[in-house]
Amino acid sequence: MHTVMVGTSGATASDVLAVARAGARVELSGEAVAALAAARDIVDALAAKPEPVYGVSTGFGALATRHIGPELRAQLQRNIVRSHAAGMGPRVEREVVRALMFLRLKTVCSGRTGVRPEVARTMADVLNAGITPVVHEYGSLGCSGDLAPLSHCALTLMGEGEAEGPDGTVRPAGELLAEHGIAPVELCEKEGLALLNGTDGMLGMLVMALADLDTLYKSADITAALTLEALLGTDKVLAPELHAIRPHPGQAASAANMAAVLKGSGLTGHHQDDAPRVQDAYSVRCAPQVAGAGRDTMAHAGLVAERELAAAVDNPVVLPDGRVESNGNFHGAPVAYVLDFLAVAVADLGSIAERRTDRLLDKNRSHGLPPFLADDAGVDSGLMIAQYTQAALVSELKRLAVPASADSIPSSAMQEDHVSMGWSAARKLRTAVDNLTRVIAVELYAATRAIELREGLTPAPASQAVIDAVRAAGVEGPGPDRYLAPDLAAADAFVRAGHLVAATETVTGPLR
């Protein structure tokens, strides 16, 4: 099994995906262990002094003015974990929790938190044992870190609360630790706070969303090209010289992908109308501009993620010169903003895909295709209600595009009086990405059927490869009405698994 080595300089997106989704093992580098020990020495020295130090010998948040004596500090660290493990609602996904735990471990290993090496090793042991703390949907405001979600993870390290075992069964965390020979940790000064104070949940969800969207944007370029072909549109608008004069890199990439799919098509440019078209509708002609803008938004979000992956987010932090200083780096605004930006781009990509699907089904605008792509229109309804489903999904995408980061509800007796809501932005983006997959699947279903209905015209080789692959995957072609939900589910699974991109690339080579 692949092993991810955690050092002092952060992690990569591929590390996060390997641990969260592929179950990769985690090991601490010698450099990380040394940095952990050195930072702990600094915290221990400060803890022995009579002067109060925030997070080491004081309370937290609005209670930070109270000096805590040595005899109560272990209890203080246990209490912050127990009291902050206050999440509610459904459980979040296993991959999200694994990303959350791994990213917290990444920051701990930076040597900026003051956590002991044995605590970091226990975090790695829990990940490697396949134990997943139960984390709930609600509890993070995206400031002072993803507090409640991280607290539920820290609770598991203490052998308390509930967790899911490698067999998928939820049980008391203490039992699971014991079965895997993992001793619960006894937290010392600052450690409870250090385990809770990070943007790890929202960052993990951002990294996974970017990975999913990389596939979905390629998928949307493919379905847009199939629809252009089915509508007998022109591919001249995809010429690279046209996109070079408006030099947005995402737009050029999207146009190049569409052109690659359509290479060798016998459908583009054929007109079955009395008056040949001068130009195609915006949803077809402007597909690269819309998808390209989303790609460029992804590039910006990827830059933010890269910076966060290199960061050590905690409060207070141990600096190289030995100071332990409070800061505001736990505020989730940088991550929250791009999560919201992506939700806007996702909604618009879904919206333009739905408009193309509707055009395929409307006999007044489809240039010779039967109404609703039905076998016997009137007797058969064809894909009429498939478009309704797609429209419902797009309407939901538009609601999910409302920015969470524009909201803030003060907390902690006005000490934490401005919060990012980044966790909420991440949660709604996950739903949006899920729904976008379904929207693209419906366009794929309609466009492949429409191309097959263009008898006597030969589609592009890449288009034919997609049609062959999707039919082999159980998505049926034209014919009389049938129970439609299984076909749509199969199309969804085809897109979700990356098979649409893979089938296309057998002809085009790697898409951009």
N, C-alpha and C positions, 0 to 999 in steps of 0.2 A: 504494500500500500504506500502511496505517496506520503512523504513526510514534509511538513512545513517547519523550517527552523526559525524561531523567533529571536531576533536580536534586539539591538538598542535603537535602530534607525527606522523603525516603522515596519509597515507591511505593504504588499502590493494587492491590487484587486484580484489577481489570480490566486494569491494566498487565501483571501477571504472566500472566494468561490470554492476552492479546494476543500477548505475546512467545513464551510457551511453546507455545501451541496454534495460533495463527493466523499465526505467522512474522512478526510486526510488526517493523519496523526500529527501531533504538535510536539516539538521538542524545544527546550531552551538552549540557546547558545552559551558557551562559556563566557563570552563577553557580557551577555545579559545577566547571568548569575553574579558576575563580579560587580556590575553596575547596581544591581539590586542590593547587594551587601553593602556597598559603599554608601548608597543613599540611606540605607537603614541605620548605619552608624551615625549619620548626621541627625536623623530623627531621634535616636536613642539619647544622643548628647543633649539635644534640646529638651527632651522629656525630663531629663534629670535636673534641669535648671528651675529655679523658683518662678521665673518670669513666664506668664502665660503665652502660648503660641497657638494660633488658630488651627484647629483640626487635630492638634497634638494634645493639648491640655486645656481645651475650652469646649463649650457646647457649639452648636452649629446653627447657621442661618440667623434667625432673629434671637436665638439663645446663645450667640457667640460671646456675650459679655461675661458669662459665668466661667470662672476658673475651676477646673476639675482636678481634684487631688489624685495622686498615684493609685490609691486604693480603689478608685471608682472608674479608672480609665478603661479597663477591659470591659466592664459592664457598659460603659458609654458606647464603645464600638459595637458590642452586641446589640445594644438598644437601637442604635441608628439603623442597623440592618433590619431588625424586626419591625420597627415602627414605619420604616419607609417601604417595606414590602406590603403595600396597600393597594395593589392593582385590583381591578374588577373587570368583569366582562369575559368574553370568550378567550380561550388560549390563542396565542399567536403561533405561527408556524415554526416547526422544528428548525428549519434552516435560518430563520430570523434569530432565534435564540442562540444557535451555534455561532452565527456571525457576531452577535452581541458579546458573547463570552470571549471569543477569540480576539476581538478588537480591544476589549478591556485588558486582556492579557498582553496584547501588543503594547499598550500604554504603560502598564505596570512594568514591563521589561525594559522600558526606556531608561529606568533609573531616575525618574523624576518624581516618583510618587512616595517613596519611602516604605514600600511594602517589602516584607522579608522574602527571601528566595523560596522558603518552604510554602508560602501562600501561593506564589506563582506556580510552583510545581504542582500543587493541588489543583489549581485551575486547569493546567494541562492534563492532569490525570483524569479529571472529570470529563473533559472533552474526549480524551482517548478511550474512555470507558463507554462512550455513547450515552452518557447520562445527560438528559436535557431538562433543566429546571422548568417548572410551570410558570410561564409569564403571561400576564393578562393584557387585553387590548387597551385598557385605559389606566392611566396613572402617571404618564410623562407629560410635562409641559415643555419639554425641550430646552430647559434651562436649569442650571446646576446639574446638567446631564439628564440622561433618561433615568431618573431616580428610581421610580417604582420598578421598572423592568430590571434594572441592574441589581436592585435590592433583592428581588426574588432569586436572582442567580447567586448572589452572595449568601443568601439564606441556605441554599443547597450546600455551599462550601462548609457551612457551619453544621451540616447534618440535620437541618430543620426544614420544615415545609414539605412540599411535594415536588416530585420530578418524574419524568418519563424515562423508563429504562430502555436499553437497546432493543427490547422486544416490543416496544410501543405501549407498555402498560404503565399507568401512573400509579406510583406508590410513595410511601414516606421516603424522603431523601436519605435519612439516616440508614434505612435498610439497604438502599441501593449502594451507598458508599461502602457499607460493611461487606456486602457481597463481592465488591471489587477490590477489597483490601485497601480502601482509601480512608485515612483518618480524618475526621472533621477538624477544621482549623479553629484555634483559639486566637481571636483577633487581638492585636496589640495596638498601641497608640497609632492613630491616623489611618490604620488599615481599613476599618469599616468605611470611613469617608472616601478613601481612595478607590474602593471597589464600586462606588456608586456614582462618581462625579465625571461622567463622560457622555459624549454624543454618539456612543457606539451603536445604539440601535438604529438611529436614523441614518448613520453612515453605512451600516451594513445593508440596510434596505436600499439605499442609493446605489451602492455597488452592484447589487443583484438586479435592480431595475435597469441599470445601464447595460448590463450583459443581455438581459432579455430584449431590450429595445434595439440593440444592435442587430439582432435577428429579425425583429419585427419591422424595422425600417427597410431592410432588404426585402422582406416579404411584401411590404406595401409597394415597393418599386415594381416587384414582379406582378402583383395583381393589377396595378395601374397599367402596366404594359399589356397584360392580357385583355383588360377592358378596352384600351385603345384599339387593339387588334380586332376585338369582337365588334366594335362600333365602326370598323373600317376607317379609322382615323388616320391622320398623317403623322409619320415619325420624323418629319423634317424639323419639327420644333425641338428635337433632341440633339441637334447638331452641336458639337462641342464649341464651335466658334460663336454660337449664339449665347452660350452660357459663360464664355470667357469674357464677354463685355460687361457682365455683371458678376464679378469674381467672388461669389460666395462659394467656399469649397464644398459645402454640403449639397448645394444645388447642382454643381458639376458632377458630383458623385452619383446623385440620384438619376440625373439625365443619362449618364454613362451606363448605369445599370439597366435602365429601361431600353436604351438603344441596343445593349447586348442581348437582352431577351428577344427583341423584335428582329434581330438580324436574320435575313433570309425569309421574312414573312411574305406570304402571298396574299394577305388580307389588307395590309395597310395601303391607304390611298385609293381603294375601290369605292365607288359611290353608287348607291342604288336609289338615289333621290332624283327627282326631276331637275332640281337645281343643285349642282355639285357644291359642296361646302368650301368656303374660303378658309375657314379655320374651325377648330374643334372647340367645344365648350370649355369653360375654365377648369372644371373638375378634371378634365383630361389634359388640356394644354398646359395648365399650371401645376400639374402634379409634382414636377421636380422642384418648383419654387417652394411649395408648401412642405414637402418632405425634406427638402434641403434645409429650410429654416429650422426644422426640428432636429436634423442632424447637427447643425451648428450649435443649437441649444445643448444637445448631448455633449458636444465637445467641451463646452464651457463647464457643464456639470462634471465631466470627467476630470477637468483641471482642479475643480474644487475638491472632488473626492481624493485626487492624488495628494493634494496638500494636507487634507485631513488624515490620510493614511500615514503621512510622515510626522504627524503631530503627536504631542503628549498632552492630552487634555485632562487636567486635574486641578483641584483647588484645595489647599495650597500646593505649590510645586516646590521640589527640591532643586535649586539651581546649582550649576557646577562649582560656584564659589562657596557653597555651603549654606547659603541663605535659604530659608523656607518662606516663600512669599505668596500672599493671596493675589488672585487675578480673576479676570472675567472670561477666560478662554473656554469655559464650559457653555457659554451661550451658543445656541444652535443656529443663529441667524444665517451664517454662510451656507450651511447645509439645507436649512429650511427653504431658503429662497430658491435654490436650484431644484429642489424637489417639487416646489410649486410651479416653477417654470416648465419643468418636464410635463406636469399634468396638463398645462395649457397646450403644449405642443402635441401631446397624445390626443387630446380632445379634438384638435383641428385635423390631425391625420385621420382619425376615425370619421370625422364629419365629411371630409372630401371623399373618402372611400364609400361612404353611404350614398353620396350624391351620384357617384359613378354607377353604383349598383342600381339605383332608381332609374337612371337613364337607360340601362340595359333592359329594364322591364317595361318601359313605357313605349308602346308601339309608335307614338307620335314623335319620338326622339331617338329611337334605336336603329333607324335606317334599315328597316326591312326585317327585323326580328319579330317573332310572334309575340302577342301580348303576354307579359309576365313569363316569357319563355315557356309557355304552356304547350302541351302536346295537342290538345283540342280546346282552344280558348272558349270559355263559357261552360263547357263540360268539365274542363280542368282549370284549376286556379293557378297552377304552376308555382312560381316562387313569390307570389304576392305577399304571403305572410312571413316568408323568410326576411323580406325587406322590412316588415313591421318589427320583427325581432331586432334586426340591425338598427333600426331607428330608435327603439327603446334603449338599446345599449349606448348609442351616441348621445341620447338625451341625458343618460346617467353620466357619461363622460364629461358633458358640459357642466353638470352640477359638481363633479369632482374637481373641475378646474378652478373653482373658487378658492383663492389662496388661504391656506391655514395660517401662513406666516403674517398675514395682515391683522391677525387677532392677537390679543394678549389679555390674560386675566391675572391680576396681581395675586401673589401668594406669600406665605410665610410672614404674616403681619406686616406687609408692605416692604419687607427687606428685599424680596424677589419681586419687584414691582413691574418688571417688563420681561416677558418670556417669549420664546420663539415659536412654540407649537410645532417644532420640527418633527416630532414623532407622529403627530396627526397628519402632517404633510406627507410623511413617508407611508403611512398606512393607506391613505386615500390613493397615493400613486400606485401602490401594489394592486389595488382594486382596478384602477384605470388601465394598467398594463394588462391585467387579466381580461378585461372587457375588450380592449383593443384587439387582442388575439382573436376573439370571437367575431369582431367586426370584419377583420381581414379575411377570416374564414368564409364569411357569407359572400364577400366580393369574389373570392376564389371560386366558390361554388357556382355563382351566377356566371362569371366570366368564362369558365371552362365549358359550361353548358352552352353558352351563347356561341363560342367558337365552333363547337361541334355542330351547331345548327346552321352554320355557314357552309352549306353543301357546295362542293365544286371548287372551294378555295382552300389552299394549303397553308396552315399556320406555320409560324417560325419553328425551327427545330427545337429551340428551348421551350416554346409553348407546348409542343407536342410531347416533350419529355415530362412536363408538368402534368399534362392531361393523363398520360399513361400511368404516372406514379400515383396520382390521386385516385384514379379508377382502381388501381391495384390495392390501394389502401381502404377500399370499401365504400368510396363515395361514388354513387351511381350517376350515370349520365342522363341525357334527355329521355323522356318517355312519359307515359300517363302518370297522373298524380299517385303518390304513395305516401306512406308515413314518413314525414320529412325530418323529424328530430334526429333520428339515427344518422342520416346523411350529414346534417349540420354538425353533429358531435364528432363524426369521423373527420370532417374537414377541419374542425377546431383542433383535434388531436394531431392532424397532419402538419398544421402550421406551428402548433405549440412545440412539437418535437424537433422543429427545424428541418423537416423533410421537404418542405416547399423550396427552401433555399438550396438544400442539397440536390434535389432533382434538377433544379435550374442550372446549378453549377456543373453538372455533368456535361453540359453543352457549352456554357458560357465561360467556364473557368471561374476563379474566385471573383465574387462581386465586391464592390467597394463599400 
